[in-house]
Amino acid sequence: MRSSEQSSRFVQELVLYAASAALSCLVLFAGLRHLGPNRAASQKAQQQKKEIAKRLGRPLVSTTPYEVRPSLLSSSPAPIHTRHPI
């Protein structure tokens, strides 16, 4: 009887700790995102990108600084070689 009580109590505490950790992570991520020092600047930049895309009549393409859009590659004057000469 005691071992079943101990195991059920252990499982109950384990579930409680897991729920507490999940809630803590959620609050931490939401708080950091909301209170980030560059939040206002990021929102302003995103709004400006949307306005420019609307004025140019182009869709707003979300890329990172390391991504290159294929349309930018096709307008290059020199061909792009991907294989090294042997």
A tleap script that builds the chain and sets N, CA, C and O, in Angstrom:
source leaprc.protein.ff14SB
mol = sequence {
  NMET ARG SER SER GLU GLN SER SER ARG PHE
  VAL GLN GLU LEU VAL LEU TYR ALA ALA SER
  ALA ALA LEU SER CYS LEU VAL LEU PHE ALA
  GLY LEU ARG HIE LEU GLY PRO ASN ARG ALA
  ALA SER GLN LYS ALA GLN GLN GLN LYS LYS
  GLU ILE ALA LYS ARG LEU GLY ARG PRO LEU
  VAL SER THR THR PRO TYR GLU VAL ARG PRO
  SER LEU LEU SER SER SER PRO ALA PRO ILE
  HIE THR ARG HIE PRO CILE
}
set mol.1.N position { 0.813 -1.184 0.000 }
set mol.1.CA position { 0.000 0.000 0.000 }
set mol.1.C position { 0.864 1.259 0.000 }
set mol.1.O position { 0.559 2.220 -0.705 }
set mol.2.N position { 1.911 1.258 0.765 }
set mol.2.CA position { 2.766 2.436 0.849 }
set mol.2.C position { 3.477 2.724 -0.472 }
set mol.2.O position { 3.617 3.884 -0.862 }
set mol.3.N position { 3.921 1.687 -1.152 }
set mol.3.CA position { 4.640 1.905 -2.409 }
set mol.3.C position { 3.723 2.499 -3.473 }
set mol.3.O position { 4.164 3.330 -4.267 }
set mol.4.N position { 2.462 2.091 -3.504 }
set mol.4.CA position { 1.534 2.663 -4.484 }
set mol.4.C position { 1.231 4.121 -4.147 }
set mol.4.O position { 1.068 4.941 -5.051 }
set mol.5.N position { 1.156 4.451 -2.872 }
set mol.5.CA position { 0.930 5.837 -2.464 }
set mol.5.C position { 2.145 6.699 -2.829 }
set mol.5.O position { 2.012 7.829 -3.297 }
set mol.6.N position { 3.329 6.127 -2.598 }
set mol.6.CA position { 4.540 6.876 -2.904 }
set mol.6.C position { 4.688 7.082 -4.414 }
set mol.6.O position { 5.068 8.164 -4.862 }
set mol.7.N position { 4.392 6.063 -5.179 }
set mol.7.CA position { 4.528 6.199 -6.630 }
set mol.7.C position { 3.489 7.171 -7.193 }
set mol.7.O position { 3.800 7.945 -8.099 }
set mol.8.N position { 2.264 7.142 -6.672 }
set mol.8.CA position { 1.253 8.069 -7.160 }
set mol.8.C position { 1.601 9.504 -6.744 }
set mol.8.O position { 1.367 10.443 -7.504 }
set mol.9.N position { 2.145 9.669 -5.568 }
set mol.9.CA position { 2.572 11.005 -5.117 }
set mol.9.C position { 3.742 11.499 -5.979 }
set mol.9.O position { 3.808 12.676 -6.335 }
set mol.10.N position { 4.661 10.584 -6.308 }
set mol.10.CA position { 5.801 10.947 -7.159 }
set mol.10.C position { 5.322 11.398 -8.539 }
set mol.10.O position { 5.799 12.402 -9.069 }
set mol.11.N position { 4.388 10.661 -9.111 }
set mol.11.CA position { 3.847 11.012 -10.426 }
set mol.11.C position { 3.115 12.348 -10.343 }
set mol.11.O position { 3.222 13.180 -11.245 }
set mol.12.N position { 2.376 12.547 -9.260 }
set mol.12.CA position { 1.642 13.799 -9.086 }
set mol.12.C position { 2.619 14.984 -9.000 }
set mol.12.O position { 2.390 16.017 -9.630 }
set mol.13.N position { 3.683 14.844 -8.240 }
set mol.13.CA position { 4.680 15.904 -8.127 }
set mol.13.C position { 5.402 16.133 -9.457 }
set mol.13.O position { 5.694 17.270 -9.827 }
set mol.14.N position { 5.682 15.054 -10.161 }
set mol.14.CA position { 6.354 15.166 -11.450 }
set mol.14.C position { 5.501 15.952 -12.445 }
set mol.14.O position { 6.017 16.810 -13.162 }
set mol.15.N position { 4.213 15.668 -12.494 }
set mol.15.CA position { 3.294 16.387 -13.377 }
set mol.15.C position { 3.205 17.852 -12.961 }
set mol.15.O position { 3.165 18.741 -13.811 }
set mol.16.N position { 3.175 18.099 -11.669 }
set mol.16.CA position { 3.111 19.466 -11.170 }
set mol.16.C position { 4.373 20.247 -11.551 }
set mol.16.O position { 4.280 21.399 -11.974 }
set mol.17.N position { 5.540 19.637 -11.405 }
set mol.17.CA position { 6.793 20.286 -11.784 }
set mol.17.C position { 6.850 20.550 -13.296 }
set mol.17.O position { 7.312 21.605 -13.730 }
set mol.18.N position { 6.382 19.596 -14.081 }
set mol.18.CA position { 6.385 19.775 -15.539 }
set mol.18.C position { 5.458 20.923 -15.948 }
set mol.18.O position { 5.807 21.733 -16.807 }
set mol.19.N position { 4.284 20.988 -15.334 }
set mol.19.CA position { 3.347 22.066 -15.637 }
set mol.19.C position { 3.916 23.414 -15.202 }
set mol.19.O position { 3.766 24.413 -15.905 }
set mol.20.N position { 4.561 23.438 -14.057 }
set mol.20.CA position { 5.171 24.670 -13.569 }
set mol.20.C position { 6.295 25.131 -14.494 }
set mol.20.O position { 6.412 26.324 -14.774 }
set mol.21.N position { 7.118 24.206 -14.967 }
set mol.21.CA position { 8.206 24.551 -15.875 }
set mol.21.C position { 7.663 25.063 -17.207 }
set mol.21.O position { 8.195 26.022 -17.767 }
set mol.22.N position { 6.616 24.434 -17.713 }
set mol.22.CA position { 6.022 24.868 -18.977 }
set mol.22.C position { 5.440 26.272 -18.851 }
set mol.22.O position { 5.624 27.099 -19.744 }
set mol.23.N position { 4.753 26.544 -17.771 }
set mol.23.CA position { 4.180 27.866 -17.544 }
set mol.23.C position { 5.281 28.909 -17.375 }
set mol.23.O position { 5.166 30.022 -17.889 }
set mol.24.N position { 6.331 28.561 -16.667 }
set mol.24.CA position { 7.451 29.491 -16.482 }
set mol.24.C position { 8.112 29.827 -17.810 }
set mol.24.O position { 8.436 30.988 -18.057 }
set mol.25.N position { 8.319 28.834 -18.669 }
set mol.25.CA position { 8.909 29.078 -19.986 }
set mol.25.C position { 8.008 29.966 -20.830 }
set mol.25.O position { 8.489 30.869 -21.515 }
set mol.26.N position { 6.721 29.719 -20.786 }
set mol.26.CA position { 5.776 30.521 -21.552 }
set mol.26.C position { 5.822 31.978 -21.113 }
set mol.26.O position { 5.868 32.881 -21.948 }
set mol.27.N position { 5.808 32.206 -19.808 }
set mol.27.CA position { 5.865 33.569 -19.283 }
set mol.27.C position { 7.197 34.230 -19.645 }
set mol.27.O position { 7.232 35.405 -20.010 }
set mol.28.N position { 8.278 33.481 -19.545 }
set mol.28.CA position { 9.598 34.015 -19.864 }
set mol.28.C position { 9.686 34.434 -21.331 }
set mol.28.O position { 10.122 35.548 -21.620 }
set mol.29.N position { 9.285 33.572 -22.258 }
set mol.29.CA position { 9.353 33.888 -23.679 }
set mol.29.C position { 8.427 35.050 -24.036 }
set mol.29.O position { 8.811 35.940 -24.794 }
set mol.30.N position { 7.213 35.044 -23.494 }
set mol.30.CA position { 6.278 36.133 -23.787 }
set mol.30.C position { 6.801 37.451 -23.226 }
set mol.30.O position { 6.710 38.488 -23.883 }
set mol.31.N position { 7.343 37.413 -22.025 }
set mol.31.CA position { 7.877 38.625 -21.419 }
set mol.31.C position { 9.074 39.171 -22.169 }
set mol.31.O position { 9.176 40.379 -22.380 }
set mol.32.N position { 9.982 38.297 -22.573 }
set mol.32.CA position { 11.153 38.751 -23.319 }
set mol.32.C position { 10.768 39.312 -24.679 }
set mol.32.O position { 11.359 40.285 -25.147 }
set mol.33.N position { 9.800 38.712 -25.293 }
set mol.33.CA position { 9.364 39.207 -26.604 }
set mol.33.C position { 8.676 40.564 -26.477 }
set mol.33.O position { 8.870 41.453 -27.306 }
set mol.34.N position { 7.876 40.706 -25.435 }
set mol.34.CA position { 7.120 41.939 -25.251 }
set mol.34.C position { 8.010 43.074 -24.744 }
set mol.34.O position { 7.822 44.228 -25.130 }
set mol.35.N position { 8.961 42.759 -23.895 }
set mol.35.CA position { 9.794 43.785 -23.282 }
set mol.35.C position { 11.152 43.941 -23.961 }
set mol.35.O position { 12.046 44.581 -23.408 }
set mol.36.N position { 11.316 43.371 -25.139 }
set mol.36.CA position { 12.594 43.453 -25.848 }
set mol.36.C position { 12.991 44.896 -26.126 }
set mol.36.O position { 12.125 45.722 -26.415 }
set mol.37.N position { 14.266 45.216 -26.046 }
set mol.37.CA position { 14.702 46.599 -26.239 }
set mol.37.C position { 14.514 47.105 -27.666 }
set mol.37.O position { 14.425 48.316 -27.868 }
set mol.38.N position { 14.452 46.222 -28.664 }
set mol.38.CA position { 14.317 46.644 -30.058 }
set mol.38.C position { 12.915 46.436 -30.597 }
set mol.38.O position { 12.704 46.482 -31.809 }
set mol.39.N position { 11.971 46.213 -29.728 }
set mol.39.CA position { 10.610 45.890 -30.167 }
set mol.39.C position { 9.997 47.025 -30.970 }
set mol.39.O position { 9.431 46.786 -32.037 }
set mol.40.N position { 10.096 48.244 -30.486 }
set mol.40.CA position { 9.492 49.386 -31.189 }
set mol.40.C position { 10.170 49.609 -32.537 }
set mol.40.O position { 9.500 49.868 -33.536 }
set mol.41.N position { 11.483 49.510 -32.567 }
set mol.41.CA position { 12.206 49.706 -33.822 }
set mol.41.C position { 11.869 48.605 -34.827 }
set mol.41.O position { 11.730 48.878 -36.020 }
set mol.42.N position { 11.737 47.376 -34.359 }
set mol.42.CA position { 11.390 46.261 -35.243 }
set mol.42.C position { 9.996 46.450 -35.835 }
set mol.42.O position { 9.784 46.219 -37.026 }
set mol.43.N position { 9.059 46.866 -35.007 }
set mol.43.CA position { 7.704 47.080 -35.500 }
set mol.43.C position { 7.662 48.222 -36.510 }
set mol.43.O position { 6.953 48.137 -37.512 }
set mol.44.N position { 8.417 49.293 -36.253 }
set mol.44.CA position { 8.453 50.417 -37.176 }
set mol.44.C position { 9.073 50.003 -38.510 }
set mol.44.O position { 8.576 50.382 -39.571 }
set mol.45.N position { 10.153 49.229 -38.461 }
set mol.45.CA position { 10.800 48.759 -39.689 }
set mol.45.C position { 9.864 47.857 -40.492 }
set mol.45.O position { 9.804 47.960 -41.717 }
set mol.46.N position { 9.136 46.976 -39.809 }
set mol.46.CA position { 8.201 46.091 -40.494 }
set mol.46.C position { 7.082 46.887 -41.159 }
set mol.46.O position { 6.670 46.579 -42.277 }
set mol.47.N position { 6.597 47.908 -40.467 }
set mol.47.CA position { 5.546 48.755 -41.043 }
set mol.47.C position { 6.058 49.498 -42.270 }
set mol.47.O position { 5.336 49.624 -43.259 }
set mol.48.N position { 7.291 49.992 -42.223 }
set mol.48.CA position { 7.863 50.682 -43.370 }
set mol.48.C position { 8.048 49.731 -44.550 }
set mol.48.O position { 7.822 50.116 -45.697 }
set mol.49.N position { 8.458 48.491 -44.274 }
set mol.49.CA position { 8.598 47.505 -45.350 }
set mol.49.C position { 7.253 47.239 -46.020 }
set mol.49.O position { 7.175 47.120 -47.243 }
set mol.50.N position { 6.208 47.148 -45.223 }
set mol.50.CA position { 4.875 46.918 -45.778 }
set mol.50.C position { 4.444 48.086 -46.664 }
set mol.50.O position { 3.884 47.879 -47.741 }
set mol.51.N position { 4.707 49.321 -46.206 }
set mol.51.CA position { 4.333 50.490 -46.996 }
set mol.51.C position { 5.096 50.548 -48.316 }
set mol.51.O position { 4.519 50.869 -49.355 }
set mol.52.N position { 6.384 50.240 -48.278 }
set mol.52.CA position { 7.187 50.247 -49.503 }
set mol.52.C position { 6.702 49.169 -50.469 }
set mol.52.O position { 6.593 49.417 -51.670 }
set mol.53.N position { 6.414 47.984 -49.957 }
set mol.53.CA position { 5.912 46.904 -50.809 }
set mol.53.C position { 4.580 47.287 -51.440 }
set mol.53.O position { 4.325 46.971 -52.602 }
set mol.54.N position { 3.734 47.964 -50.676 }
set mol.54.CA position { 2.436 48.388 -51.212 }
set mol.54.C position { 2.623 49.434 -52.305 }
set mol.54.O position { 1.953 49.372 -53.336 }
set mol.55.N position { 3.533 50.403 -52.096 }
set mol.55.CA position { 3.777 51.437 -53.099 }
set mol.55.C position { 4.352 50.860 -54.384 }
set mol.55.O position { 4.012 51.310 -55.478 }
set mol.56.N position { 5.223 49.863 -54.254 }
set mol.56.CA position { 5.827 49.257 -55.435 }
set mol.56.C position { 4.937 48.203 -56.086 }
set mol.56.O position { 5.219 47.746 -57.194 }
set mol.57.N position { 3.875 47.822 -55.405 }
set mol.57.CA position { 2.967 46.817 -55.948 }
set mol.57.C position { 3.541 45.421 -55.931 }
set mol.57.O position { 3.176 44.588 -56.761 }
set mol.58.N position { 4.431 45.156 -55.002 }
set mol.58.CA position { 5.059 43.845 -54.883 }
set mol.58.C position { 4.664 43.206 -53.566 }
set mol.58.O position { 4.357 43.904 -52.599 }
set mol.59.N position { 4.669 41.886 -53.526 }
set mol.59.CA position { 4.366 41.226 -52.254 }
set mol.59.C position { 5.534 41.394 -51.282 }
set mol.59.O position { 6.689 41.489 -51.695 }
set mol.60.N position { 5.224 41.429 -50.012 }
set mol.60.CA position { 6.243 41.540 -48.983 }
set mol.60.C position { 6.844 40.157 -48.747 }
set mol.60.O position { 6.169 39.255 -48.251 }
set mol.61.N position { 8.109 39.998 -49.102 }
set mol.61.CA position { 8.785 38.721 -48.967 }
set mol.61.C position { 9.610 38.754 -47.694 }
set mol.61.O position { 10.440 39.644 -47.507 }
set mol.62.N position { 9.385 37.796 -46.829 }
set mol.62.CA position { 10.102 37.747 -45.568 }
set mol.62.C position { 11.352 36.892 -45.730 }
set mol.62.O position { 11.263 35.681 -45.927 }
set mol.63.N position { 12.518 37.529 -45.647 }
set mol.63.CA position { 13.781 36.815 -45.754 }
set mol.63.C position { 14.702 37.251 -44.625 }
set mol.63.O position { 14.496 38.291 -44.000 }
set mol.64.N position { 15.706 36.447 -44.379 }
set mol.64.CA position { 16.738 36.816 -43.414 }
set mol.64.C position { 17.852 37.508 -44.183 }
set mol.64.O position { 17.883 37.433 -45.411 }
set mol.65.N position { 18.764 38.178 -43.498 }
set mol.65.CA position { 19.865 38.839 -44.218 }
set mol.65.C position { 20.756 37.865 -44.982 }
set mol.65.O position { 21.504 38.288 -45.863 }
set mol.66.N position { 20.697 36.597 -44.671 }
set mol.66.CA position { 21.557 35.603 -45.313 }
set mol.66.C position { 20.907 34.913 -46.504 }
set mol.66.O position { 21.567 34.156 -47.216 }
set mol.67.N position { 19.632 35.163 -46.728 }
set mol.67.CA position { 18.934 34.549 -47.851 }
set mol.67.C position { 19.022 35.452 -49.080 }
set mol.67.O position { 19.026 36.678 -48.969 }
set mol.68.N position { 19.089 34.839 -50.220 }
set mol.68.CA position { 19.114 35.583 -51.472 }
set mol.68.C position { 17.901 35.152 -52.284 }
set mol.68.O position { 17.641 33.962 -52.462 }
set mol.69.N position { 17.170 36.139 -52.769 }
set mol.69.CA position { 16.012 35.821 -53.579 }
set mol.69.C position { 16.460 35.463 -54.985 }
set mol.69.O position { 17.357 36.118 -55.514 }
set mol.70.N position { 15.871 34.450 -55.612 }
set mol.70.CA position { 16.252 34.055 -56.971 }
set mol.70.C position { 16.094 35.185 -57.982 }
set mol.70.O position { 16.850 35.245 -58.952 }
set mol.71.N position { 15.129 36.082 -57.779 }
set mol.71.CA position { 14.946 37.175 -58.737 }
set mol.71.C position { 16.144 38.107 -58.745 }
set mol.71.O position { 16.431 38.725 -59.770 }
set mol.72.N position { 16.850 38.223 -57.627 }
set mol.72.CA position { 18.039 39.063 -57.589 }
set mol.72.C position { 19.196 38.401 -58.322 }
set mol.72.O position { 20.037 39.090 -58.899 }
set mol.73.N position { 19.247 37.090 -58.306 }
set mol.73.CA position { 20.326 36.381 -58.985 }
set mol.73.C position { 20.167 36.420 -60.496 }
set mol.73.O position { 21.164 36.463 -61.217 }
set mol.74.N position { 18.946 36.407 -60.984 }
set mol.74.CA position { 18.728 36.330 -62.430 }
set mol.74.C position { 19.094 37.629 -63.138 }
set mol.74.O position { 19.324 37.608 -64.347 }
set mol.75.N position { 19.156 38.749 -62.441 }
set mol.75.CA position { 19.473 40.008 -63.084 }
set mol.75.C position { 20.959 40.325 -63.062 }
set mol.75.O position { 21.362 41.412 -63.476 }
set mol.76.N position { 21.775 39.403 -62.589 }
set mol.76.CA position { 23.214 39.666 -62.551 }
set mol.76.C position { 23.787 39.561 -63.960 }
set mol.76.O position { 23.378 38.681 -64.717 }
set mol.77.N position { 24.734 40.446 -64.338 }
set mol.77.CA position { 25.257 40.436 -65.701 }
set mol.77.C position { 26.164 39.243 -65.983 }
set mol.77.O position { 26.198 38.753 -67.112 }
set mol.78.N position { 26.887 38.778 -64.997 }
set mol.78.CA position { 27.812 37.667 -65.210 }
set mol.78.C position { 27.150 36.361 -64.799 }
set mol.78.O position { 26.395 36.335 -63.827 }
set mol.79.N position { 27.414 35.286 -65.515 }
set mol.79.CA position { 26.834 34.003 -65.106 }
set mol.79.C position { 27.440 33.537 -63.782 }
set mol.79.O position { 28.594 33.828 -63.468 }
set mol.80.N position { 26.647 32.822 -63.034 }
set mol.80.CA position { 27.102 32.308 -61.746 }
set mol.80.C position { 27.489 30.854 -61.935 }
set mol.80.O position { 26.652 30.030 -62.304 }
set mol.81.N position { 28.741 30.536 -61.687 }
set mol.81.CA position { 29.225 29.178 -61.810 }
set mol.81.C position { 29.264 28.525 -60.438 }
set mol.81.O position { 29.814 29.080 -59.487 }
set mol.82.N position { 28.684 27.362 -60.347 }
set mol.82.CA position { 28.652 26.666 -59.068 }
set mol.82.C position { 29.675 25.546 -58.994 }
set mol.82.O position { 29.946 25.043 -57.904 }
set mol.83.N position { 30.248 25.141 -60.114 }
set mol.83.CA position { 31.229 24.053 -60.102 }
set mol.83.C position { 32.622 24.634 -60.292 }
set mol.83.O position { 32.816 25.569 -61.070 }
set mol.84.N position { 33.565 24.086 -59.591 }
set mol.84.CA position { 34.946 24.514 -59.732 }
set mol.84.C position { 35.572 23.837 -60.954 }
set mol.84.O position { 35.278 22.673 -61.228 }
set mol.85.N position { 36.431 24.550 -61.693 }
set mol.85.CA position { 37.090 23.888 -62.828 }
set mol.85.C position { 38.059 22.811 -62.329 }
set mol.85.O position { 38.711 22.972 -61.297 }
set mol.86.N position { 38.136 21.747 -63.058 }
set mol.86.CA position { 38.993 20.627 -62.635 }
set mol.86.C position { 40.382 20.782 -63.159 }
set mol.86.O position { 41.238 19.935 -62.902 }
savepdb mol mol.pdb
quit
